[in-house]
Amino acid sequence: MTAQMKYYEIYDDVYIPGRWHLRMPLHEQEGDEELFDVWRFKEGRVLNIEKPIRLSVKPAGVALEFSYSLGGPIVHRRVVALFERLGIQKEVQFIPVEVEGQTEPYFLLNALQVIRCIDDARCEEVFHWRPEDGEPDRVGEYKNVRGLKVDPSKIGEAHIFRPWGWEVVLIVSERVKRAMEEAGITGTKFLEV
């Protein structure tokens, strides 16, 4: 990547009329259900998921090819195929999920890279954990980031990743953004970072 490459936060367009809304991922466990730990998907590593992940839909509506379920991006098989065509399937792990009422395959997208690339000086506001915040293990980490901006020179060849210290955000390269738009992937919104 060159310093001229643009990057975008990819997120779920919650304003699509009549769209579905995915609920918290659950595991089936001997006739019962348990909540799935979605924070594991912010660590940037391959995960071994042994139990099926189920997602309920409430309210039901138009199925989207990209949407979130508590911070975890849920994607249709068309997104998987697109990433394969782009040659970036090694940057992500696609974990099969069962979506209530759907026969089409869906996957939880797990980005496998966390990159230290936030450009504090260009962000609107950056707050770090301080000793007086009472979280000694988090001192120096990001507490909040508004108006996120990244430094492209620190990203290297990555096309999809989470920024270190603010892993609640998923970032894609301009190449991925354009490819998703050209393919007509439903449910996406992008914000330049």
Secondary structure, DSSP 8 states (H G I E B T S, - for coil): --TT--EEEEEE-TTSTTB--B---EEEETTEEEE--GGGGGS-S-----S-EEE-BSS--B--SEEEETTEEEEEHHHHHHHHHHT-GGGEEEEEEEETT--S-EEEEEE--EE--B-TTTSSEEEE--GGGT-GGGTTSEEEEES--B-GGGTTT-SEEEETT-TT--EEEHHHHHHHHHHT-TTEEEEE-
